[in-house]
């Protein structure tokens, strides 16, 4: 079953991003957004490298999600599906 919403991410995708980027839903999350936004990041080069790789992974996943949604939209426009 396919469910269409007016948001880019599904509830589960938002939970996944929230785990890594902030502590909105998870008290044990990585909180990367606040960590680097407020300058409380570690001086450990290994930890910064790990955080960087996580952020790259998230950016790639977001780009894939946008591309997938655009492909679905294009397919919907071609077939005329209104569901």
MARDREN-818965 format. One record per atom (N, C-alpha, C, O): x, y, z; residue in one letter; residue number from 1; atom name. Coordinates in nm, 3 decimals, decimal comma. Last residue first. Layout:
+---------+---------+---------+-----+-----+------+
|      px |      py |      pz | res |   n | atom |
+---------+---------+---------+-----+-----+------+
|       X |       Y |       Z |   A | NUM |   CA |
...
+---------+---------+---------+-----+-----+------+
//
This chain:
+---------+---------+---------+-----+-----+------+
|      px |      py |      pz | res |   n | atom |
+---------+---------+---------+-----+-----+------+
|  -0,413 |   0,882 |  -0,734 |   X |  83 |    N |
|  -0,430 |   0,821 |  -0,601 |   X |  83 |   CA |
|  -0,314 |   0,857 |  -0,516 |   X |  83 |    C |
|  -0,307 |   0,817 |  -0,400 |   X |  83 |    O |
|  -0,402 |   0,956 |  -0,996 |   X |  82 |    N |
|  -0,442 |   1,059 |  -0,899 |   X |  82 |   CA |
|  -0,455 |   1,004 |  -0,758 |   X |  82 |    C |
|  -0,504 |   1,074 |  -0,669 |   X |  82 |    O |
|  -0,201 |   0,907 |  -1,277 |   X |  81 |    N |
|  -0,254 |   0,850 |  -1,153 |   X |  81 |   CA |
|  -0,285 |   0,963 |  -1,054 |   X |  81 |    C |
|  -0,204 |   1,053 |  -1,033 |   X |  81 |    O |
|  -0,088 |   0,965 |  -1,521 |   X |  80 |    N |
|  -0,213 |   1,031 |  -1,485 |   X |  80 |   CA |
|  -0,277 |   0,977 |  -1,359 |   X |  80 |    C |
|  -0,396 |   0,999 |  -1,337 |   X |  80 |    O |
|   0,152 |   0,879 |  -1,610 |   X |  79 |    N |
|   0,042 |   0,781 |  -1,609 |   X |  79 |   CA |
|  -0,091 |   0,845 |  -1,575 |   X |  79 |    C |
|  -0,196 |   0,785 |  -1,599 |   X |  79 |    O |
|   0,309 |   1,110 |  -1,589 |   X |  78 |    N |
|   0,300 |   1,039 |  -1,717 |   X |  78 |   CA |
|   0,180 |   0,946 |  -1,722 |   X |  78 |    C |
|   0,113 |   0,935 |  -1,825 |   X |  78 |    O |
|   0,285 |   1,179 |  -1,321 |   X |  77 |    N |
|   0,240 |   1,273 |  -1,423 |   X |  77 |   CA |
|   0,222 |   1,205 |  -1,558 |   X |  77 |    C |
|   0,131 |   1,238 |  -1,634 |   X |  77 |    O |
|   0,402 |   0,956 |  -1,199 |   X |  76 |    N |
|   0,261 |   0,988 |  -1,173 |   X |  76 |   CA |
|   0,205 |   1,083 |  -1,280 |   X |  76 |    C |
|   0,091 |   1,067 |  -1,323 |   X |  76 |    O |
|   0,663 |   0,986 |  -1,288 |   X |  75 |    N |
|   0,586 |   0,869 |  -1,327 |   X |  75 |   CA |
|   0,437 |   0,893 |  -1,309 |   X |  75 |    C |
|   0,356 |   0,855 |  -1,393 |   X |  75 |    O |
|   0,729 |   1,224 |  -1,155 |   X |  74 |    N |
|   0,732 |   1,218 |  -1,302 |   X |  74 |   CA |
|   0,650 |   1,100 |  -1,353 |   X |  74 |    C |
|   0,576 |   1,113 |  -1,451 |   X |  74 |    O |
|   0,706 |   1,139 |  -0,889 |   X |  73 |    N |
|   0,622 |   1,247 |  -0,939 |   X |  73 |   CA |
|   0,614 |   1,244 |  -1,091 |   X |  73 |    C |
|   0,507 |   1,258 |  -1,149 |   X |  73 |    O |
|   0,910 |   0,948 |  -0,879 |   X |  72 |    N |
|   0,771 |   0,909 |  -0,855 |   X |  72 |   CA |
|   0,674 |   1,013 |  -0,910 |   X |  72 |    C |
|   0,571 |   0,979 |  -0,969 |   X |  72 |    O |
|   1,130 |   1,117 |  -0,925 |   X |  71 |    N |
|   1,099 |   1,009 |  -1,020 |   X |  71 |   CA |
|   0,956 |   0,961 |  -1,004 |   X |  71 |    C |
|   0,887 |   0,937 |  -1,103 |   X |  71 |    O |
|   1,115 |   1,273 |  -0,694 |   X |  70 |    N |
|   1,101 |   1,336 |  -0,826 |   X |  70 |   CA |
|   1,068 |   1,233 |  -0,933 |   X |  70 |    C |
|   0,987 |   1,259 |  -1,022 |   X |  70 |    O |
|   1,165 |   1,077 |  -0,501 |   X |  69 |    N |
|   1,037 |   1,147 |  -0,502 |   X |  69 |   CA |
|   1,011 |   1,217 |  -0,635 |   X |  69 |    C |
|   0,898 |   1,220 |  -0,684 |   X |  69 |    O |
|   1,429 |   1,009 |  -0,571 |   X |  68 |    N |
|   1,324 |   0,909 |  -0,576 |   X |  68 |   CA |
|   1,186 |   0,975 |  -0,581 |   X |  68 |    C |
|   1,100 |   0,932 |  -0,659 |   X |  68 |    O |
|   1,560 |   1,253 |  -0,519 |   X |  67 |    N |
|   1,560 |   1,197 |  -0,655 |   X |  67 |   CA |
|   1,447 |   1,094 |  -0,671 |   X |  67 |    C |
|   1,378 |   1,093 |  -0,773 |   X |  67 |    O |
|   1,519 |   1,268 |  -0,241 |   X |  66 |    N |
|   1,465 |   1,372 |  -0,330 |   X |  66 |   CA |
|   1,456 |   1,320 |  -0,472 |   X |  66 |    C |
|   1,354 |   1,340 |  -0,539 |   X |  66 |    O |
|   1,662 |   1,040 |  -0,163 |   X |  65 |    N |
|   1,520 |   1,053 |  -0,130 |   X |  65 |   CA |
|   1,454 |   1,156 |  -0,222 |   X |  65 |    C |
|   1,345 |   1,133 |  -0,275 |   X |  65 |    O |
|   1,921 |   1,101 |  -0,242 |   X |  64 |    N |
|   1,851 |   0,986 |  -0,302 |   X |  64 |   CA |
|   1,701 |   0,995 |  -0,279 |   X |  64 |    C |
|   1,622 |   0,961 |  -0,367 |   X |  64 |    O |
|   1,965 |   1,318 |  -0,069 |   X |  63 |    N |
|   1,967 |   1,339 |  -0,214 |   X |  63 |   CA |
|   1,896 |   1,225 |  -0,285 |   X |  63 |    C |
|   1,820 |   1,248 |  -0,379 |   X |  63 |    O |
|   1,956 |   1,183 |   0,177 |   X |  62 |    N |
|   1,858 |   1,289 |   0,148 |   X |  62 |   CA |
|   1,851 |   1,315 |  -0,002 |   X |  62 |    C |
|   1,742 |   1,331 |  -0,057 |   X |  62 |    O |
|   2,180 |   1,016 |   0,153 |   X |  61 |    N |
|   2,046 |   0,958 |   0,168 |   X |  61 |   CA |
|   1,937 |   1,059 |   0,136 |   X |  61 |    C |
|   1,835 |   1,024 |   0,075 |   X |  61 |    O |
|   2,382 |   1,212 |   0,141 |   X |  60 |    N |
|   2,360 |   1,122 |   0,027 |   X |  60 |   CA |
|   2,222 |   1,059 |   0,034 |   X |  60 |    C |
|   2,153 |   1,051 |  -0,068 |   X |  60 |    O |
|   2,355 |   1,320 |   0,398 |   X |  59 |    N |
|   2,336 |   1,405 |   0,280 |   X |  59 |   CA |
|   2,307 |   1,319 |   0,157 |   X |  59 |    C |
|   2,218 |   1,351 |   0,078 |   X |  59 |    O |
|   2,421 |   1,097 |   0,556 |   X |  58 |    N |
|   2,288 |   1,156 |   0,564 |   X |  58 |   CA |
|   2,258 |   1,244 |   0,443 |   X |  58 |    C |
|   2,146 |   1,241 |   0,390 |   X |  58 |    O |
|   2,690 |   1,058 |   0,481 |   X |  57 |    N |
|   2,593 |   0,951 |   0,459 |   X |  57 |   CA |
|   2,451 |   1,009 |   0,460 |   X |  57 |    C |
|   2,369 |   0,975 |   0,375 |   X |  57 |    O |
|   2,798 |   1,299 |   0,577 |   X |  56 |    N |
|   2,802 |   1,268 |   0,433 |   X |  56 |   CA |
|   2,699 |   1,162 |   0,398 |   X |  56 |    C |
|   2,630 |   1,172 |   0,297 |   X |  56 |    O |
|   2,758 |   1,259 |   0,852 |   X |  55 |    N |
|   2,690 |   1,369 |   0,782 |   X |  55 |   CA |
|   2,689 |   1,347 |   0,631 |   X |  55 |    C |
|   2,589 |   1,376 |   0,566 |   X |  55 |    O |
|   2,931 |   1,042 |   0,893 |   X |  54 |    N |
|   2,788 |   1,028 |   0,920 |   X |  54 |   CA |
|   2,710 |   1,135 |   0,847 |   X |  54 |    C |
|   2,606 |   1,107 |   0,787 |   X |  54 |    O |
|   3,174 |   1,162 |   0,831 |   X |  53 |    N |
|   3,127 |   1,051 |   0,750 |   X |  53 |   CA |
|   2,978 |   1,026 |   0,771 |   X |  53 |    C |
|   2,907 |   0,992 |   0,676 |   X |  53 |    O |
|   3,187 |   1,353 |   1,038 |   X |  52 |    N |
|   3,186 |   1,395 |   0,899 |   X |  52 |   CA |
|   3,132 |   1,285 |   0,807 |   X |  52 |    C |
|   3,053 |   1,312 |   0,717 |   X |  52 |    O |
|   3,207 |   1,187 |   1,262 |   X |  51 |    N |
|   3,090 |   1,275 |   1,246 |   X |  51 |   CA |
|   3,075 |   1,320 |   1,101 |   X |  51 |    C |
|   2,964 |   1,326 |   1,048 |   X |  51 |    O |
|   3,462 |   1,076 |   1,208 |   X |  50 |    N |
|   3,344 |   0,990 |   1,218 |   X |  50 |   CA |
|   3,216 |   1,071 |   1,197 |   X |  50 |    C |
|   3,126 |   1,029 |   1,124 |   X |  50 |    O |
|   3,617 |   1,307 |   1,222 |   X |  49 |    N |
|   3,615 |   1,230 |   1,097 |   X |  49 |   CA |
|   3,492 |   1,139 |   1,095 |   X |  49 |    C |
|   3,425 |   1,127 |   0,992 |   X |  49 |    O |
|   3,579 |   1,376 |   1,490 |   X |  48 |    N |
|   3,533 |   1,467 |   1,385 |   X |  48 |   CA |
|   3,524 |   1,395 |   1,251 |   X |  48 |    C |
|   3,432 |   1,420 |   1,174 |   X |  48 |    O |
|   3,705 |   1,156 |   1,610 |   X |  47 |    N |
|   3,561 |   1,179 |   1,632 |   X |  47 |   CA |
|   3,504 |   1,272 |   1,526 |   X |  47 |    C |
|   3,393 |   1,251 |   1,477 |   X |  47 |    O |
|   3,969 |   1,196 |   1,520 |   X |  46 |    N |
|   3,897 |   1,072 |   1,486 |   X |  46 |   CA |
|   3,746 |   1,090 |   1,502 |   X |  46 |    C |
|   3,668 |   1,044 |   1,419 |   X |  46 |    O |
|   4,037 |   1,441 |   1,636 |   X |  45 |    N |
|   4,029 |   1,431 |   1,490 |   X |  45 |   CA |
|   3,952 |   1,306 |   1,446 |   X |  45 |    C |
|   3,879 |   1,310 |   1,348 |   X |  45 |    O |
|   3,896 |   1,595 |   1,907 |   X |  44 |    N |
|   3,950 |   1,469 |   1,857 |   X |  44 |   CA |
|   3,929 |   1,458 |   1,706 |   X |  44 |    C |
|   3,816 |   1,466 |   1,657 |   X |  44 |    O |
|   3,764 |   1,804 |   2,004 |   X |  43 |    N |
|   3,889 |   1,837 |   1,935 |   X |  43 |   CA |
|   3,957 |   1,711 |   1,881 |   X |  43 |    C |
|   4,062 |   1,719 |   1,817 |   X |  43 |    O |
|   3,408 |   1,808 |   1,954 |   X |  42 |    N |
|   3,529 |   1,753 |   2,012 |   X |  42 |   CA |
|   3,652 |   1,800 |   1,935 |   X |  42 |    C |
|   3,644 |   1,832 |   1,816 |   X |  42 |    O |
|   3,184 |   2,090 |   1,969 |   X |  41 |    N |
|   3,239 |   1,971 |   1,907 |   X |  41 |   CA |
|   3,372 |   1,932 |   1,972 |   X |  41 |    C |
|   3,438 |   2,014 |   2,036 |   X |  41 |    O |
|   3,038 |   2,305 |   2,037 |   X |  40 |    N |
|   3,076 |   2,215 |   2,145 |   X |  40 |   CA |
|   3,136 |   2,086 |   2,091 |   X |  40 |    C |
|   3,138 |   1,984 |   2,160 |   X |  40 |    O |
|   2,930 |   2,498 |   1,865 |   X |  39 |    N |
|   3,074 |   2,493 |   1,887 |   X |  39 |   CA |
|   3,117 |   2,406 |   2,003 |   X |  39 |    C |
|   3,222 |   2,430 |   2,062 |   X |  39 |    O |
|   2,669 |   2,494 |   1,789 |   X |  38 |    N |
|   2,702 |   2,572 |   1,908 |   X |  38 |   CA |
|   2,849 |   2,562 |   1,947 |   X |  38 |    C |
|   2,889 |   2,613 |   2,051 |   X |  38 |    O |
|   2,675 |   2,330 |   1,565 |   X |  37 |    N |
|   2,613 |   2,462 |   1,555 |   X |  37 |   CA |
|   2,657 |   2,551 |   1,671 |   X |  37 |    C |
|   2,678 |   2,671 |   1,652 |   X |  37 |    O |
|   2,778 |   2,088 |   1,646 |   X |  36 |    N |
|   2,861 |   2,174 |   1,561 |   X |  36 |   CA |
|   2,804 |   2,314 |   1,546 |   X |  36 |    C |
|   2,878 |   2,408 |   1,517 |   X |  36 |    O |
|   2,578 |   1,995 |   1,821 |   X |  35 |    N |
|   2,720 |   1,978 |   1,854 |   X |  35 |   CA |
|   2,807 |   2,074 |   1,774 |   X |  35 |    C |
|   2,900 |   2,135 |   1,828 |   X |  35 |    O |
|   2,339 |   2,027 |   1,691 |   X |  34 |    N |
|   2,372 |   2,117 |   1,801 |   X |  34 |   CA |
|   2,519 |   2,111 |   1,838 |   X |  34 |    C |
|   2,578 |   2,211 |   1,881 |   X |  34 |    O |
|   2,376 |   1,818 |   1,495 |   X |  33 |    N |
|   2,340 |   1,956 |   1,458 |   X |  33 |   CA |
|   2,380 |   2,053 |   1,568 |   X |  33 |    C |
|   2,449 |   2,152 |   1,541 |   X |  33 |    O |
|   2,427 |   1,579 |   1,633 |   X |  32 |    N |
|   2,532 |   1,641 |   1,553 |   X |  32 |   CA |
|   2,502 |   1,787 |   1,518 |   X |  32 |    C |
|   2,593 |   1,870 |   1,512 |   X |  32 |    O |
|   2,306 |   1,400 |   1,816 |   X |  31 |    N |
|   2,294 |   1,545 |   1,833 |   X |  31 |   CA |
|   2,400 |   1,623 |   1,755 |   X |  31 |    C |
|   2,456 |   1,720 |   1,805 |   X |  31 |    O |
|   2,283 |   1,124 |   1,850 |   X |  30 |    N |
|   2,416 |   1,180 |   1,827 |   X |  30 |   CA |
|   2,419 |   1,332 |   1,840 |   X |  30 |    C |
|   2,523 |   1,389 |   1,872 |   X |  30 |    O |
|   2,063 |   1,011 |   2,118 |   X |  29 |    N |
|   2,098 |   1,044 |   1,980 |   X |  29 |   CA |
|   2,234 |   1,111 |   1,970 |   X |  29 |    C |
|   2,293 |   1,150 |   2,071 |   X |  29 |    O |
|   1,947 |   0,941 |   2,355 |   X |  28 |    N |
|   2,080 |   0,886 |   2,328 |   X |  28 |   CA |
|   2,127 |   0,915 |   2,186 |   X |  28 |    C |
|   2,221 |   0,852 |   2,138 |   X |  28 |    O |
|   1,696 |   1,047 |   2,350 |   X |  27 |    N |
|   1,791 |   1,106 |   2,446 |   X |  27 |   CA |
|   1,933 |   1,054 |   2,424 |   X |  27 |    C |
|   2,029 |   1,116 |   2,469 |   X |  27 |    O |
|   1,510 |   1,122 |   2,072 |   X |  26 |    N |
|   1,597 |   1,021 |   2,131 |   X |  26 |   CA |
|   1,697 |   1,087 |   2,226 |   X |  26 |    C |
|   1,774 |   1,174 |   2,184 |   X |  26 |    O |
|   1,368 |   1,338 |   1,973 |   X |  25 |    N |
|   1,296 |   1,216 |   2,008 |   X |  25 |   CA |
|   1,380 |   1,116 |   2,087 |   X |  25 |    C |
|   1,325 |   1,035 |   2,162 |   X |  25 |    O |
|   1,553 |   1,551 |   1,967 |   X |  24 |    N |
|   1,409 |   1,577 |   1,973 |   X |  24 |   CA |
|   1,332 |   1,455 |   2,021 |   X |  24 |    C |
|   1,240 |   1,467 |   2,102 |   X |  24 |    O |
|   1,825 |   1,588 |   1,951 |   X |  23 |    N |
|   1,771 |   1,505 |   2,059 |   X |  23 |   CA |
|   1,621 |   1,526 |   2,076 |   X |  23 |    C |
|   1,569 |   1,518 |   2,187 |   X |  23 |    O |
|   1,953 |   1,561 |   1,610 |   X |  22 |    N |
|   1,915 |   1,632 |   1,732 |   X |  22 |   CA |
|   1,855 |   1,536 |   1,834 |   X |  22 |    C |
|   1,837 |   1,418 |   1,806 |   X |  22 |    O |
|   2,071 |   1,391 |   1,412 |   X |  21 |    N |
|   2,089 |   1,536 |   1,408 |   X |  21 |   CA |
|   2,050 |   1,610 |   1,535 |   X |  21 |    C |
|   2,108 |   1,714 |   1,564 |   X |  21 |    O |
|   2,024 |   1,115 |   1,451 |   X |  20 |    N |
|   2,158 |   1,164 |   1,422 |   X |  20 |   CA |
|   2,174 |   1,314 |   1,443 |   X |  20 |    C |
|   2,280 |   1,359 |   1,487 |   X |  20 |    O |
|   1,751 |   1,106 |   1,512 |   X |  19 |    N |
|   1,848 |   1,033 |   1,595 |   X |  19 |   CA |
|   1,989 |   1,089 |   1,574 |   X |  19 |    C |
|   2,063 |   1,108 |   1,670 |   X |  19 |    O |
|   1,635 |   1,247 |   1,302 |   X |  18 |    N |
|   1,636 |   1,306 |   1,436 |   X |  18 |   CA |
|   1,736 |   1,236 |   1,528 |   X |  18 |    C |
|   1,798 |   1,300 |   1,612 |   X |  18 |    O |
|   1,659 |   1,059 |   1,096 |   X |  17 |    N |
|   1,735 |   1,184 |   1,090 |   X |  17 |   CA |
|   1,743 |   1,250 |   1,227 |   X |  17 |    C |
|   1,848 |   1,304 |   1,263 |   X |  17 |    O |
|   1,480 |   0,863 |   1,197 |   X |  16 |    N |
|   1,619 |   0,829 |   1,165 |   X |  16 |   CA |
|   1,707 |   0,954 |   1,163 |   X |  16 |    C |
|   1,815 |   0,955 |   1,220 |   X |  16 |    O |
|   1,242 |   1,009 |   1,209 |   X |  15 |    N |
|   1,300 |   0,954 |   1,332 |   X |  15 |   CA |
|   1,447 |   0,921 |   1,311 |   X |  15 |    C |
|   1,530 |   0,948 |   1,398 |   X |  15 |    O |
|   1,204 |   1,056 |   0,936 |   X |  14 |    N |
|   1,226 |   1,169 |   1,027 |   X |  14 |   CA |
|   1,287 |   1,122 |   1,159 |   X |  14 |    C |
|   1,375 |   1,189 |   1,214 |   X |  14 |    O |
|   1,158 |   0,795 |   0,852 |   X |  13 |    N |
|   1,275 |   0,867 |   0,802 |   X |  13 |   CA |
|   1,307 |   0,987 |   0,890 |   X |  13 |    C |
|   1,424 |   1,016 |   0,915 |   X |  13 |    O |
|   0,915 |   0,744 |   0,983 |   X |  12 |    N |
|   1,034 |   0,664 |   1,015 |   X |  12 |   CA |
|   1,162 |   0,732 |   0,967 |   X |  12 |    C |
|   1,264 |   0,725 |   1,036 |   X |  12 |    O |
|   0,747 |   0,929 |   0,853 |   X |  11 |    N |
|   0,768 |   0,936 |   0,998 |   X |  11 |   CA |
|   0,896 |   0,861 |   1,038 |   X |  11 |    C |
|   0,975 |   0,910 |   1,118 |   X |  11 |    O |
|   0,906 |   1,038 |   0,546 |   X |  10 |    N |
|   0,806 |   0,964 |   0,621 |   X |  10 |   CA |
|   0,837 |   0,977 |   0,770 |   X |  10 |    C |
|   0,941 |   1,030 |   0,808 |   X |  10 |    O |
|   0,980 |   1,357 |   0,401 |   X |   9 |    N |
|   1,020 |   1,236 |   0,471 |   X |   9 |   CA |
|   0,903 |   1,170 |   0,541 |   X |   9 |    C |
|   0,812 |   1,237 |   0,590 |   X |   9 |    O |
|   0,838 |   1,564 |   0,278 |   X |   8 |    N |
|   0,943 |   1,495 |   0,205 |   X |   8 |   CA |
|   0,976 |   1,360 |   0,269 |   X |   8 |    C |
|   0,997 |   1,261 |   0,199 |   X |   8 |    O |
|   0,478 |   1,582 |   0,293 |   X |   7 |    N |
|   0,611 |   1,600 |   0,350 |   X |   7 |   CA |
|   0,713 |   1,521 |   0,270 |   X |   7 |    C |
|   0,679 |   1,425 |   0,202 |   X |   7 |    O |
|   0,220 |   1,525 |   0,232 |   X |   6 |    N |
|   0,272 |   1,653 |   0,187 |   X |   6 |   CA |
|   0,409 |   1,683 |   0,245 |   X |   6 |    C |
|   0,452 |   1,799 |   0,247 |   X |   6 |    O |
|   0,189 |   1,180 |   0,122 |   X |   5 |    N |
|   0,178 |   1,288 |   0,221 |   X |   5 |   CA |
|   0,235 |   1,415 |   0,161 |   X |   5 |    C |
|   0,292 |   1,413 |   0,051 |   X |   5 |    O |
|   0,051 |   0,872 |   0,024 |   X |   4 |    N |
|   0,112 |   0,997 |  -0,017 |   X |   4 |   CA |
|   0,086 |   1,103 |   0,090 |   X |   4 |    C |
|  -0,025 |   1,113 |   0,143 |   X |   4 |    O |
|   0,115 |   0,534 |   0,054 |   X |   3 |    N |
|   0,048 |   0,647 |   0,117 |   X |   3 |   CA |
|   0,123 |   0,774 |   0,077 |   X |   3 |    C |
|   0,244 |   0,783 |   0,096 |   X |   3 |    O |
|   0,056 |   0,220 |  -0,081 |   X |   2 |    N |
|   0,132 |   0,343 |  -0,091 |   X |   2 |   CA |
|   0,050 |   0,455 |  -0,030 |   X |   2 |    C |
|  -0,069 |   0,469 |  -0,058 |   X |   2 |    O |
|   0,084 |  -0,117 |   0,000 |   X |   1 |    N |
|   0,000 |   0,000 |   0,000 |   X |   1 |   CA |
|   0,090 |   0,124 |   0,000 |   X |   1 |    C |
|   0,188 |   0,130 |   0,074 |   X |   1 |    O |
+---------+---------+---------+-----+-----+------+
//
